[in-house]
């Protein structure tokens, strides 16, 4: 009795698959799906995450190691801690690194978006921090150690405004990508996975 009932229902399942445009599924399947709208493939933020980690490490460490190759701000001394270096370079660099790690490792849309927003905040602080430092009494940023105008401009951009603009761009692009569900995400969520199979990232 059950076999006859199953045989009557099977053509309807096949027709339903044909209407949806999917190949008929044969064999035992286990409906393993990503956890709804919160799931996002790790590859979505991998490149941005790696770049943000590299840029964040650069921003946090360059004031301390730059004097070794005459690329620094005054005080031109390696591994010298000042409040300006802490608030204006180390802090946004660490925030950017944390954001990049969240983007790189998380498969949860909310957590990855948090990482992208942390990168945006870190990049914005690299840009506006030196201007707000005197008002907020965060310490002096110093002046570029180079004497040539071109090299002083390069140092200013590499330490603050230029670095912050690149970080801000990458973070904002990641926010935009994570705010949307692509056709690939929807199609993958509807795809049945063979029994015992794992959901690939």
C-alpha positions in Angstrom: 0.0 0.0 0.0 2.8 2.4 0.9 4.7 1.5 -2.2 1.8 2.3 -4.4 1.3 5.6 -2.7 5.0 6.5 -3.1 4.8 5.6 -6.7 1.9 7.9 -7.2 3.6 10.8 -5.5 7.0 10.4 -7.3 5.8 11.8 -10.7 4.4 14.9 -8.9 7.9 15.5 -7.3 9.6 15.1 -10.6 7.2 17.6 -12.2 7.7 20.0 -9.4 11.5 19.9 -10.0 11.0 20.4 -13.7 8.8 23.5 -13.0 11.5 24.9 -10.7 14.1 24.4 -13.4 16.1 21.9 -11.3 17.3 18.5 -12.1 15.2 15.7 -10.5 16.9 14.5 -7.3 17.4 10.8 -7.0 18.7 8.8 -4.0 18.7 9.6 -0.4 19.2 13.3 0.4 19.7 15.1 3.6 18.3 18.7 3.5 21.4 20.5 4.9 21.0 24.2 4.2 22.9 27.3 5.3 21.3 29.0 8.2 19.0 31.4 6.4 19.7 35.0 5.7 22.5 35.2 8.3 24.8 32.8 6.3 27.4 34.2 4.0 30.2 32.4 2.2 33.6 33.1 3.8 35.0 33.8 0.4 32.8 36.9 0.2 35.1 38.9 2.6 38.4 36.9 2.2 40.3 39.3 -0.1 39.1 42.4 1.8 39.9 40.8 5.1 43.4 39.9 4.1 44.1 43.4 2.7 42.6 45.1 5.8 44.8 43.0 8.1 47.9 44.0 6.1 47.0 47.6 6.1 46.0 47.6 9.8 49.4 46.0 10.7 51.2 48.6 8.6 49.3 51.5 10.3 49.9 50.2 13.8 53.6 49.3 13.4 55.0 51.8 11.0 55.5 54.6 13.6 57.6 52.2 15.7 59.7 50.5 13.0 59.8 53.4 10.4 62.8 55.1 12.0 64.9 52.0 11.1 64.7 53.1 7.4 64.2 56.8 7.8 60.5 56.7 7.2 58.8 58.2 10.2 57.3 61.1 12.0 59.1 63.1 14.7 60.1 61.8 17.3 62.3 59.8 14.9 63.0 57.0 17.4 62.1 53.3 17.0 59.7 51.7 19.5 59.1 55.0 21.4 55.6 55.2 22.8 53.7 58.5 22.7 50.1 59.2 23.3 49.8 60.5 19.8 51.1 57.2 18.4 48.8 55.2 20.6 45.6 57.1 19.9 46.2 58.1 16.2 48.1 55.1 14.8 48.1 52.1 17.1 44.3 52.3 18.0 42.9 52.6 14.4 45.4 50.0 13.2 44.3 47.4 15.8 40.6 48.1 15.1 41.3 47.6 11.4 43.1 44.3 12.0 40.2 43.1 14.1 37.7 44.0 11.4 39.8 42.2 8.8 40.0 39.1 10.9 36.2 39.0 11.3 35.7 39.5 7.6 38.2 36.8 6.8 37.0 34.1 9.2 33.3 34.6 9.8 30.5 32.9 7.8 27.8 34.9 9.7 26.5 38.0 7.9 26.1 40.0 11.1 29.6 39.3 12.4 31.2 39.9 9.0 29.3 43.2 8.7 30.6 44.2 12.1 34.1 43.5 10.9 33.5 45.7 7.8 32.2 48.5 9.9 35.1 48.3 12.3 37.4 48.7 9.2 35.3 51.8 8.2 35.7 53.3 11.6 39.5 52.6 11.7 40.0 54.1 8.2 38.0 57.2 9.1 40.0 57.7 12.3 43.2 57.5 10.4 41.9 60.4 8.2 40.3 62.7 10.8 42.3 61.7 13.9 45.3 64.1 13.3 42.9 67.0 12.9 40.8 66.2 16.0 43.8 65.3 18.2 44.5 68.9 19.5 40.8 69.4 20.2 40.5 66.1 22.1 43.9 66.4 23.7 45.1 63.1 22.4 48.7 64.1 21.9 50.8 65.4 19.0 51.1 63.5 15.8 54.5 65.1 15.1 55.8 66.1 11.7 57.3 64.0 8.9 61.0 63.4 9.3 61.8 63.9 5.7 63.1 67.2 4.4 62.1 67.0 0.7 58.5 68.2 0.1 57.6 65.1 -2.0 58.8 62.6 0.6 57.0 64.5 3.4 53.8 64.2 1.3 54.4 60.5 0.8 54.9 60.0 4.6 51.8 62.0 5.4 49.7 59.9 3.0 51.3 56.5 4.1 50.8 57.2 7.8 47.4 58.9 7.8 45.1 60.2 5.0 46.1 57.9 2.2 46.2 54.8 4.4 42.8 55.7 5.9 41.2 56.3 2.5 42.2 52.9 1.3 41.0 51.2 4.5 37.8 53.2 4.3 37.2 52.1 0.7 37.8 48.4 1.4 35.6 48.5 4.5 32.7 50.3 2.7 32.9 47.9 -0.3 32.7 45.0 2.1 29.7 46.6 3.9 27.9 46.9 0.5 28.6 43.3 -0.5 27.4 41.9 2.8 24.2 43.9 2.8 22.9 42.1 -0.2 22.0 38.4 -0.8 23.2 37.4 -4.3 21.5 35.0 -6.6 24.3 32.5 -5.9 23.4 32.6 -2.2 19.7 32.0 -2.8 20.4 29.2 -5.4 22.8 27.5 -3.1 20.4 27.7 -0.1 17.8 25.8 -2.2 20.1 23.1 -3.4 19.7 19.8 -1.6 22.9 18.1 -0.3 23.5 14.3 -0.5 23.2 12.5 2.7 26.4 12.7 4.7 27.6 15.6 2.6 28.9 18.8 4.1 28.1 22.4 3.3 31.1 23.9 1.6 32.1 27.4 2.5 
